[in-house]
Amino acid sequence: MATEQQEHLKIEQLRHQSADELEHIEGRERENLEGWVPALATDAEIREALEKAFDYRGDITITRKDGSQVTGYLFDRRSGSSLADSFVRIIPSNAPTKVNVAYADIAALAFTGRDTAAGKTFEAWVKKYWEKKAAGEKNIQIEPEKLD
């Protein structure tokens, strides 16, 4: 258990940091991908953009070369030796099914949904915890934020 003095010092330390500062993980720079539409000119750019889409915790929109679109959460990707045998798997936001899209069929990619993980680091939670504790709250628990 922390002493009152330790708690006070931790609160003071966290009070001078913004949520954006707390969101950074040491050794890794946070990228704001919301609204980003990457250029997909080369195979390497396609693979890199889809890796970022896999790590993204919001919806993306893929436009296929035939003009059709799928919007949803990219939950899996299978990287093969070529774009034709590489696939992403998406749960569409408007249907309970899963959709496979070959990398070779992708004409455009857009990060269209809100990044639900932004600002949700452990450090941000700790800051809120210490603020609640300093305010005298009891039974402080981790509770998920309600999504839109």
N, C-alpha and C positions, 0 to 999 in steps of 0.2 A: 504494500500500500504506500502511496505517496503521501508525504507530509503536506500540510497546508502551504508551507513555504515553497515546496517543489511545485505544487499545483499552481500557485500564484506566478512563479517564474515561467512555467510552461505557457500559461495563459498570456502573459505579457509578450513572450516570444512569438506566439502564434498571432496575436492581435496585430502585429506589424506586417503580416503577410496576407496577400490577397488569395482568394481561392484559386486563381490562375497560377500563382506562384507555387501553391501547395500541390497543384495538379502535376507538375513536372516530376518525373521520376529521375533520380540522379543517373546520369550517363545516357539518358534517352530524351530527345527533344520531342515535345508534343506538337503534333501537326494538326491544324484545324482543317479538316477535310470537308466539312459541311459546305455544300454548294459547289464543290470542285468538279470540273469536267476535264479530266486528263486527256492529253493528246495520245492517240493510240496509233502512231505512225509505224512503229516497228514492233517486232515480236517481243523484244525486251520491254518496251513501254507497256504493252498489253499485259505481260506477266507481272510487272511491277505494280501496275494500277490494280490488278485483281488481287494481288497479295495485300495491298492496302485496304481494298474493299472487304477482304476476309477479316481483317483486324478491326474494321469499322463496326461500331455498335449502333448503326442506324440503317434505314432503308437506302438502297441504291436503285437506280434505274438503268437497265441495259436495253439499248436499242440494237436489234438484230439487223443484219444486212438486208433482210427482206422487208424492213420497215416496222415490224412488230416490236412491241416493248413489253418488258416485264419489270415490275417494281416490287421490291420486297427485300427480305433479309438474306444476305449471302452467308450460308452457314457451313459450306464445304467447298473445297476445290480439289481437283485431281489433275496434277501436272504431269503431262506425258512428254514424249520426245519432240512432238510438234504441236502446233496450235489445233490441228484437227483432232488429235487424240487427247486433248486437255479439256476439262469441263469444270464449270462452276455449278453448284447446286443452290437454288434459291427457294425460299418459302415466300410465295407471292403475298402481298398485303391484302389482296381481295379474294383469296381462295385458300383452302386448307391443304392443298396438294403441294408437292415438291416438283420443281422444274429443273431440268438439266439443260445447260446451254454450253455449246462448244465454244472454246476461245475463238476459233476460226469464224464463227458466225456473228461475233460481236463487232458492230460498227461504231458504237459509242457507249460510254459509261458516264454516269453522273451520280454524285453523292447527294441525293435529294432529301433524305430524311434527317431528322434531328439526331445528333450523336448522343444517345442515351447514357453513355459512359463518361461524358465530359464533366469534369468537376467531381467525380465520384471516387477519388483516390482515398486510400486509407488515411493519409495525412489530412485531407479535408474533413473526413469523419472525426478524426481525433480533435481537430480544432473545434468543431461543433460540440463534441463531447465535453471538452474542457470549458467552453463557454456556458453550457447548460449546468455543469457541475458548479461553476463559479456563481451562477445565478441561484444555486440552492436546490436545483431539481434533484429528485430521487428516482431510482429505478430507470436510469437512462439506458436505452436499448438501441440496437441497430434496427432501423425500420426502413424498408424500401420506399423510394419515392414513387408516387403514383405517376404512371405514364399517361400521356394525353389520350 
